[in-house]
């Protein structure tokens, strides 16, 4: 059977559609810091501060480990959005099945390789004997969430591609609120300590996955989806999926490297600058939480328009999502200009760091209107699965960034480092923007 996808006809309808998609994602993102705060708070009531450090170290390992598999979310969104826009209900189902199968296989591989992964992780992130022992306890439990975490990436990608972001919000709330509740029970009531924090994460991930699969099943029934099981292992489609996922994986590794390099390079300027940059990067992360909603919206809308071969819908998707993203970016700048010092004072009570943060705050005021373009373009290229362009653009951007750091930082010190980070964002936008006309030209018929 065919699904019925339509695009808004009037500007007011487009604005409404953008917010119906972006709003739930923004709310969902706002709930993410809650889990980390509760994790820290519950172990903060244990008798030794080493527990806080152990949870922080363990969580950091899994943050980077799972972030590398973000291609499962992005690739699924692009393929689902295009199949949905093309009114191809069976292919929507097949995309979901292939992605879930990939998640299961990768999750199983992580479980099989957990020992070497653990050894490498703790070799890279050294700590005291007691700290590493507790963090290892956390690791041995939390690693069992891998299949569920990767499965949830696929479910989230599917729901965004199907423009069901309210369902995505519900799942995120189930995940985070369950995690918080289980934290309180396992740590404060059952005295499970660091292992209790990890157990709460594992159980909440599997509960969210079960709920997500139920929602996916209902969504597929709603579009009358039917498919042939042998189509799941269609060689050409599987190769295409692997190709797209590998390109996104390389792109993501480059992005992680760029920010890790920023932190490592800033550490050479001393503890105050290291702390300052860490706090200001939190403000950059808050910005990403806000703008991600519109990037996800353009993934779904542009991907669907691309699948439907509708140039007017594609142009409108890009235009209306970007208008709102730019407006929100400007609001972030105004908020940081008005309340930046207050926000920093909440994040740290160290006078020297507060003074240092005020000196480098202009870079954060500039960041929203510089970063918004690369965020939006990422969304467009994910939705249309133009991942070769994404990969190549990111490699060029990182290369320019590293050369700029080598030339500029010795002269301008930490100001130079922030300039290079802004340059990195600009080059990302320019390299992707140059390839944007090719996407539009590839759309065969207009709406």
ABEGO torsion letter per residue (X at the ends): XBBBBBBBABAAAAAAAAAAAAAAAAAAAAAAAAAAAAAAAAAAABABAAAAAAAAAAAAAAAAAAAAAAAAAAAAAAAAAAAAAAGBAAAAAAAAAAAAAAAAAAAAAAAAAAAAAAAAAAAABBBBAAAAAAAAAAAAAAAAAAAAAAAAAAAAAAAAAAGBAAAAAAAAAAAAAAAAAAAAAAAAAAGAEAAAAAAAAAAAAAAAAAAAAAAAAAAAAAAGBBBBAAAAABAAAAAAAAAAAAAAAAAAAAAAAAAAAAAAAAAAAEAAAAAAAAAAAAAAAAAAAAAAAAAAAAAAAAAAAAAAGBAAAAAAAAAAAAAAAAAAAAAAAAAAAAAAAAAAAAABABAAAAAAAAAAAAAAAAAAAAAAAAAAAAAAAAAAGBAAAAAAAAAAAAAAAAAAAAAAAAAAEAAAAAAAAAAAAAAAAAAAAAAAAAAAAABABBX
